[in-house]
Amino acid sequence: MQQLSFPAYSFRLKSSENKRYIFDVIRKKFLVLTPEEWVRQHILQWLLTEKGYPLSLINVEKEIKVGNTRKRYDIVIFNKDGTLLLIVECKAPAVKITQETFDQIARYNLQLQADYLMVSNGLSHYYCQVDTVAERYDFLRSLPDYERQVK
């Protein structure tokens, strides 16, 4: 798989029936290793090891209703009080991050109401804090560490 702009992490990989699989520590199962899954697993490791977000507060690929359609978010992280802290949208490295990508995560956030958003294709990462009062997104250099966000 392609080298991403994250630290090197050790993953559990396996091959079966000409397919490669990667172990997801959140869902506790092996998943087909697609380019997007490669990015998602790097982001999960980065959030856990570099940013200190607790594994128990992370949710991966769950269905939500946005308007009249059903969508799946990639990663969400909750505060200890159950409110939503962060939504992460993962794209494959070959997918360019565009305004459409930000529109997608903004639509999800209308439903979910997270404090922070992250969009990444594994090579480029964008972070923003949601300012609900001013109804805008403030872009950040990185996500704050979990300890700074505890509610």
C-alpha positions in Angstrom: 0.0 0.0 0.0 1.0 3.6 -0.5 3.1 5.5 2.0 0.9 8.1 3.8 1.7 11.3 5.6 1.3 9.7 9.0 3.9 8.0 11.3 4.7 4.4 10.5 2.3 2.1 12.4 2.4 -1.7 12.8 -0.8 -3.2 11.5 -2.1 -6.8 11.6 -2.5 -7.9 8.0 -3.4 -11.2 6.4 -4.2 -12.6 3.0 -6.9 -14.9 2.0 -8.4 -15.9 -1.4 -6.1 -13.3 -3.2 -7.3 -10.5 -1.0 -5.4 -8.6 1.6 -7.1 -7.7 5.0 -6.3 -5.3 7.8 -7.4 -5.7 11.4 -9.6 -2.9 12.7 -9.0 -2.4 16.4 -12.3 -0.5 16.9 -14.6 -3.1 15.1 -12.3 -5.9 16.2 -12.3 -7.7 12.9 -10.3 -8.0 9.7 -11.5 -5.9 6.8 -10.6 -5.9 3.1 -7.6 -3.6 2.6 -8.9 -1.0 0.2 -7.0 2.3 -0.3 -9.7 4.1 1.8 -9.4 1.5 4.6 -5.7 2.0 4.6 -6.2 5.7 5.2 -9.0 5.0 7.9 -6.7 2.7 9.8 -3.8 5.2 9.8 -6.1 7.9 11.1 -7.4 5.6 13.8 -3.9 4.8 14.9 -2.9 8.5 14.8 -5.9 9.5 16.9 -5.2 6.8 19.4 -1.4 7.0 19.7 -0.5 10.6 18.8 -3.7 12.5 20.0 -4.7 10.3 22.9 -8.3 9.8 22.0 -9.8 6.8 24.0 -10.6 3.7 22.0 -13.9 3.3 23.9 -15.2 6.7 22.6 -14.5 6.0 18.9 -17.1 4.7 16.5 -16.4 3.6 12.9 -18.6 3.4 9.8 -22.1 3.7 11.2 -25.2 4.6 9.3 -26.9 8.0 9.8 -29.9 9.6 8.2 -29.1 12.8 6.4 -32.3 14.3 5.1 -34.2 11.5 3.4 -31.1 9.5 2.6 -29.0 7.0 4.6 -25.2 7.7 4.7 -22.3 6.2 6.5 -19.8 8.3 8.4 -16.2 7.1 8.5 -15.1 7.9 12.1 -16.7 9.7 15.0 -15.4 10.4 18.5 -17.6 11.1 21.4 -17.1 13.2 24.5 -17.4 11.3 27.8 -20.9 12.9 28.2 -22.1 11.3 24.9 -22.0 14.4 22.8 -20.1 14.3 19.6 -16.6 15.7 19.6 -15.2 14.9 16.1 -16.3 13.6 12.7 -13.6 12.3 10.3 -14.2 11.8 6.6 -11.6 9.5 4.9 -10.9 9.3 1.2 -8.5 7.1 -0.7 -5.1 8.7 -1.5 -6.0 9.1 -5.2 -9.1 11.1 -4.3 -8.5 14.9 -4.2 -10.0 16.8 -1.3 -12.4 19.3 -2.8 -15.2 21.6 -1.7 -17.5 18.7 -2.4 -15.7 16.7 0.3 -16.2 19.5 2.8 -19.8 19.9 1.8 -20.3 16.1 2.5 -18.9 16.3 6.0 -20.8 19.6 6.7 -24.1 17.8 5.7 -23.2 15.0 8.1 -22.5 17.6 10.8 -25.9 19.2 10.4 -27.3 15.9 11.8 -24.4 15.0 14.2 -23.4 18.4 15.6 -19.7 17.7 16.3 -17.3 20.3 17.7 -14.5 19.3 15.2 -14.2 18.0 11.7 -11.3 16.3 9.9 -11.0 15.4 6.2 -8.1 13.4 4.9 -7.0 11.3 2.0 -3.9 10.1 3.9 -1.7 12.6 2.1 -3.5 15.9 2.9 -5.3 16.5 6.1 -7.7 19.4 7.0 -9.0 20.2 10.4 -11.6 22.7 11.6 -13.5 23.7 14.7 -17.2 24.3 14.3 -18.3 27.8 15.5 -22.1 27.3 15.9 -22.7 30.8 17.1 -21.0 32.5 14.0 -22.1 29.6 11.8 -18.7 29.0 10.4 -15.7 26.6 10.4 -12.4 27.8 11.7 -9.5 25.9 10.1 -6.8 24.6 12.4 -3.2 23.4 12.0 -4.0 20.1 13.7 -6.6 18.5 16.0 -6.2 19.3 19.7 -5.1 16.4 21.8 -7.9 14.6 23.6 -6.9 15.8 27.1 -7.5 19.4 26.0 -11.1 18.5 24.8 -12.5 16.5 27.7 -16.0 17.6 28.6 
